[in-house]
């Protein structure tokens, strides 16, 4: 069963604020995915725009909805430091 995750206007404002402060390309790609979802784009549209596979787009959105932006950004930062 598929679930369509919606991003609230408050969450969208949080995403846009993070995009303005961000300097990391990996984080920017994920924030762009979230912004496009907040604009009402579907997974296939986002996938085409960002060149991420639609299953990865879905995972990024789901992670944001369930764990929040700060968790997601922290996980990406840790992964980047580890490389």
C-alpha positions as CSV (number, residue, x, y, z in Angstrom):
1,X,0.0,0.0,0.0
2,X,1.4,3.4,-1.0
3,X,1.2,6.4,1.3
4,X,1.3,9.9,-0.1
5,X,3.3,12.1,2.3
6,X,2.3,15.8,2.4
7,X,4.6,18.5,3.6
8,X,3.0,21.3,5.7
9,X,3.6,25.0,5.1
10,X,5.6,25.1,8.4
11,X,7.8,22.2,7.2
12,X,8.2,23.9,3.9
13,X,9.4,27.1,5.6
14,X,11.9,25.0,7.6
15,X,13.2,23.3,4.4
16,X,13.6,26.7,2.6
17,X,15.5,28.2,5.6
18,X,17.8,25.2,5.6
19,X,18.4,25.6,1.9
20,X,19.5,29.2,2.4
21,X,22.0,28.3,5.1
22,X,23.3,25.1,3.4
23,X,26.7,24.8,1.6
24,X,26.8,21.0,1.2
25,X,25.8,19.5,-2.3
26,X,24.5,16.3,-0.9
27,X,22.3,18.1,1.6
28,X,21.1,20.5,-1.1
29,X,20.0,17.6,-3.4
30,X,17.9,16.2,-0.6
31,X,16.5,19.6,0.4
32,X,15.5,20.2,-3.2
33,X,13.6,16.9,-3.3
34,X,11.7,18.0,-0.2
35,X,11.0,21.5,-1.7
36,X,9.7,19.9,-4.9
37,X,7.4,17.6,-2.8
38,X,6.2,20.6,-0.9
39,X,5.3,22.3,-4.2
40,X,3.1,19.3,-5.0
41,X,5.3,17.4,-7.4
42,X,4.9,13.6,-7.5
43,X,7.7,11.1,-7.1
44,X,8.2,10.6,-10.8
45,X,8.4,14.3,-11.5
46,X,10.9,14.8,-8.7
47,X,12.9,11.9,-9.9
48,X,13.1,13.3,-13.4
49,X,14.1,16.8,-12.1
50,X,16.7,15.6,-9.6
51,X,17.9,12.5,-11.5
52,X,17.4,10.4,-8.3
53,X,15.6,7.1,-8.7
54,X,12.0,7.4,-7.5
55,X,12.5,4.8,-4.8
56,X,15.3,6.9,-3.3
57,X,13.1,10.1,-3.6
58,X,10.4,8.2,-1.7
59,X,12.9,7.1,1.0
60,X,14.2,10.7,1.5
61,X,10.6,12.1,1.8
62,X,9.6,9.3,4.2
63,X,12.7,9.8,6.4
64,X,11.9,13.5,6.6
65,X,8.3,12.9,7.6
66,X,9.1,10.2,10.2
67,X,12.4,11.6,11.7
68,X,12.5,15.3,10.9
69,X,14.9,17.6,9.1
70,X,17.5,17.8,11.8
71,X,17.9,14.0,12.0
72,X,18.2,13.8,8.2
73,X,20.8,16.6,8.0
74,X,22.8,15.2,10.9
75,X,22.9,11.7,9.2
76,X,24.1,13.2,5.9
77,X,26.8,15.3,7.7
78,X,28.1,12.2,9.6
79,X,28.2,10.2,6.4
80,X,30.1,13.0,4.6
81,X,32.6,13.3,7.5
82,X,33.2,9.6,7.4
83,X,34.3,9.6,3.7
